[in-house]
Amino acid sequence: MSVFVLLLGFPGVGKLTIAKELGSLISAKIIDNHWFNNPILRLLDEEGTAPLPKGIWEYTGRVRQAVLDAITAYSGPSANFIFTHAGVEGDERSTRTYEQFVEAARQRAAVFVPVRLLCAEEELARRVSAPARRDHLKTTDVETSRSRSQQAVVLNIPHQHALTLDVTLTSPLESAAALRDHVVTCLPNGR
């Protein structure tokens, strides 16, 4: 049985860090949203200060779809995957991206487990400001992080295997262990 875990959360919440911990616990390949974004974004403003051109996300969506198509066509039937996505409630592009993952899981007959990772505003601002994030073309803008926390909600599409986890006070390993336990309950016969 294959599992697709989708970690949803605002930038800085720790999606990739938790994914790495979870990947070792459930033997899964990690596919970070920056795998899709960075090949396109690296072609643009190196400093990351210029506004992104209108329509740029169409191209990253194509990269994402190509990766998902390759997974459905060529990965082994029992391969597990952990994906990350900074989905926002009410955003059409976020919903389309979510649906790409759902469809890929369906095509593979994989158990799909969407997980919303939440974090308190001050802790999220602290995490997003880490200078190492810039090396991976990840945002380090604290004011944007605060504004997002105050005005937006992490994508929340009802699903039978959905989980919401507040990671403000938990370590990545503790969060991953909770996620592993949840994934096990989603598997047929808890296997």
N, C-alpha and C positions, 0 to 999 in steps of 0.2 A: 504494500500500500504506500503510495506516494503522498507527501504532505506539502502544501504550499502555505507558508506563513507570510502574511503581509503585515509589516509593522508600519503603522500610520502615526505620524506625529509632527509637530512643528520643528523647524530647524533648531538643533541644539538639544533636543530632548534625549538623545542618545540612541537613536535607531540603529546605527551601524555598530556601535559599541556593544549594545545588547545582542544584536544579530550575531556578532562574533562569538559571544559567550553561548548563546543558544545553539549556534551551528555545531559546536563541539558536543553539546549535550544530546542532540538529536541526529547527528551526522547529516548535516545539510549544507548545501552550497549557498553562499551568500551573494546576492545580487543587489548591490546598493543603487539607489536612484541616480547617483552620480555617474554610474557606468553609462547610463542613457544620456544624461545631460552634458557631461564634460566633453565628449568628442565634438559636440556642436559648440558649446560655450567657449572652449579653448580657441576656437576660430575667431572669436570676437575680441573685445577689449580685454587685454591682459591684466589691467589693474582692477577690473570689475567695478569701475565707477560709472561707466556710461550706461544709460538706460538700455535695456534689452530691446532689440527690434521687434516690432509687432509681427506675430506669426512664428517666432523662433521656436515655440513649444511644439508646433506641428512637426518640426524636424526631430526633436527629441522623442516625440511619440512614435515616429517611424522607426527610430533606433530601438526603442522599447519593444515594439511589435516584432521586429526582426529577431531580437533575442528570445522573446516568448515563442515565436514560431520555431526557432531552432531547438528550444527545449522540448516542445511538444513533438517534434519530428525525430529528434536524435538522442535525447537523454534516456537512460535506463528506466524501466517501469517502476522501480522502487526508489528512484532518486528523490530526495527531499530538497526543497528550496526555501530560502528566506529572502523576501524582497522588502525594500524600504520605499516609502512614499510619503511626502509631506502634504497629504490631502487636506483640503479645507472644505468644510460644510458649505453648501450653497454654490460652490464653484463648479461650473460645467466641465472644465478640463479635468479637475480632480475626480469627478464621477466617471468620466470616460476612461481615465487611467485605471481606476478601480475595476471597471468592467473588463478591461483588457486582462487583468490578472484572474478575474473570475472565469472568463472564457477559456483561458489557457489551462486553468485547473480542471475545468469541465472536460476539455479535450483530452486531458491525460487521465481522467477519472481519479484525480487527486483530491484528498480532503483539503478544503480551503478554510483557513483560519485567519480571519482579520483581527488585528489587535491594535486598539487605540492606546497610545502611550501619552499620558498627560504629565505635566510638570508645573509647579507653581511659578508664577511670573518672575519673581526675583531669582530663583534658582535657574530658570531657563535663560534669563539675561546673563547670568554668570557663566553658564555653559557655552552660550553662543559666542561669547567674547573671546574664547580661547584662540590665540594667534595661529595655532596649527591648523585650524579649520580653513584658513585662507589658502593654504597650500593645495587643498583639494577642491578649490573653487566653491567652498561652502561659505554662506553668509556669516559675517561677524558683527553685523549691525545691531547693536543693543537696542536702539530706539525703535527700529522696525520690529524687533522681537517683542518688546513691551507692547507696542501698538497691536500687533497680531494677537497677543495674549488677551488683550482687553476687548478687541473687536471681532475676533473670529473664533471658530470652534473647529476642532479636529474632525475630519470627515467621520460621519457616524451613519453608516448604512446598515439597517437591520440584517442580521445573518444568524443562522442557528448556532454557529461556532464562534460568534463574536465575543471578544473580551475587551474590557477597558481596564487599564492598569495605571495607577498613579505611581510614577517612578521618582518623585521628588526626593524621597528620603531613603530609597533603596539603592543598593549597589547594582551595577550591571549583572553581576553573577546572581544576586538574589532575584532580580527581575527575570533573568533567563530561566532560573529554576522554577519560578511561578509559571512562566510561559510553557516550559516543558510539561509541567504537571497538567496544565490546561489542554495542551495538544493531545496528550495521552487520553484524556476524557473524550476527545472528539473522534478518536479512532474507533472503528467498529470493534466491539468487544474489548475496548480499552487496551489494545495491543500496541 
